[in-house]
Amino acid sequence: MDDFWKDWALSTDRGRQRWQFKGTEVPGDEELERAFAAFRFDKRKNPNASDLILRALRLDGKDLGERDADTASAALRQGMEYYAALQLDDGHWPGDYGGPLFLLPGLVTASVVTETPLPVIHRKLIARYLFNHQNEDGGWGLHIEGRSTAFGTVLNYVALRFLGHGPDHKAMRRAQNWIREHGGATSVPPWGKFYLSLLNLYSWEGNHSLLPELWTLPRWLPFHPGRHWCHARLVYLPMSYCYAHRIQIPESELVAAIREEIHLLPYAETDWRKSRDEVNGLDVHHKPHPFLAALHFLSDAYERNPVKAWRGKALAFIREYLDAEDEQTGYVNLGPVNQVINSIAAWHAHGKDSASFRKHHDRWFDYLWLAEDGMKMNGYNGSQLWDTAFATQAFCASRHAPDFSATVRRAYGYIAETQIQEDGGDGERFFRHPSTGGWPFSTLEHSFPITDCTAEGLLASLAIHEAFPEMEPSIGPERMALAADLILSLQNRDGGWATYEPTRAPKWLEILNPTFIFSDIIVDHSYTECSASCIRALHRFHRCYPGHQPRQIERAIDEGVRFLLSQQREDGSWIGSWGVCFTYATWFALEALSTQGKTCRNSPEAKAACDFLVSKQKDDGGWGESYESCVERRYIQHERSNAVNTAWAALGLMAAQSPDQEAIDRAIRLLIERQQKNGDWEQGSISGVFNANCMITYASYRSVFPIWALANYDGNSKSEIRNPKL
Ligand code: LAN
């Protein structure tokens, strides 16, 4: 390995991940070029990096034995050995959680507004990442696989300018051309207008009012912001703070230059009011409802002369809420968007030297991830618990599990330590559902429990107890019951489960969605995947602890299953909301149905789902879904089959006891054939999604799901498959 990489280490502390540079000198451009040459990232071949830096560092000096596995059992073992070697001492599996291309511009904006530059080496690596993900037409997409949009292009161009890249650099020129040919920067969607306003590249006049007063309205109103999906309300919270204070950096030569580069008209001549509603057609995923225009009309009129006392009261509440969220999450904050905007609000309210701002700043680094495409911003402070819970279940499902007891013990340690043991802060006042017994997606410090993370945490713990009865049960019956009770408390009236909280607002409230770029952002409604996880968890818990709330649990499962069946589409499939896409949700649904004995043998629904899956199998035996399935809401084949989609489909078919053994055998054969000599699988196309339009990387999936599929196959199947390569 190049010496440069030896200067990097992923430091971890109870799941907290931070890439640290130990070197004393920042390398020059040539040296950096040489260091990256070892990994060869080429967006045209695959925009998805393979997380090679982490893996090279983890595996340095370990001998995994290079060989082609001959059977499913051998491939399984090799996959487990490889993946076990990536586990960290604290028991979790780290991994790349990048994908969205609008997060780094937020961080750069925060660092510019608060005059807190990022370290030089970070700046270089971030720029490298941004250039690496520039599309051939000179623009950037919403995410790494997406076509160029005004949002992606303007924000990343501006970020690079503030990172010190001049306008005449070749790639920068191409980006400028893209912006100018596509109508200039006034056409960025509202979140882009917000960031540009902070940077004084766009007037606050050009934004619709973010009406902080909404927070002071009576809470019983069905549209109160406290009822919005937590990610929406906690992004709009600091946004409305910044908007109300019209926070903006001073004009400077650089600002004047960028204004000229990105706008078609001279800045002073821009009609800002008109540009409030200007959004580039390439960016539009969700057209706002006409009703929203009427609301904007009223709020913009109010904004011309806001009632001072009312605004003051609203801002005082917002400040209190921001401080409370900071405290509850240890300044990690709910996600990467509000973390950096909260940082700006903290800097504004408390000052640059305040403890609050310093703690925010410290957390910026929890979101940065280093891979062979450069330094990116993760979509969360990691996917630690989620990945660990799945990996644990996959390992426990395998016949080889006893040989990996040390791995499972460490994972159990992480899972046990990450279960939330108390409700944080003033929950009621700040719209928090109780947390006790739940699991978050990433770390304990983050502390927001999620329905399906709680379910998968519980399932993983139960799987360990079953597979390793001799292992000390760190999570005893009381803690298991707390998790089950929390899941019960999170069930919706329609029988399903949403993500973080029970649904608090009617579905029509989605008409308030002003983003243009996302759908399903205002209302946290029931989802197939979350519901399926909760059903599986309640079922397994009930089997192990039949005395705890048996009636309630049975009823919850029945209602959950009814919800799942109501979501099945005519063609037998389920559409995914958090993974790509139909293979993902159909697998979840089939697993949940199978716990109720609904399989191809007796259930027309399970049979229809299996028929659907088999109809999408490719000639090579695999499945490959394009991310566009999520955007278009119909199955869109990817040109290449993908180990992750193949594993989901195979797992679904096996859970449903599909009689089409041939389809399953062919899928398993592809997984064996595609396995690399070290036990890894190639990084295929992107696997995760949110809000229907933005994709996100789950680097762990390429190992975890093939392992799980091979484990189930190896444990149950009579047929003996041989690697066709051998
Ligand atoms: C996540 C990550 C985890 C994910 C699962 C648990 C996998 C899912 O089953 C439920 C939804 C959830 C919790 C989820 C929701 C949306 C998130 C938080 C993300 C995809 C990670 C990043 C994304 C967040 C919204 C990104 C910031 C963008 C905004 C629009 C605010």
Residues whose N, C-alpha, C, O or C-beta is under 5 A from the ligand:
A	BS01	LAN	H231 V235 G335 V337 G379 Y380 F441 I450 D452 T499 W578 V689 F690
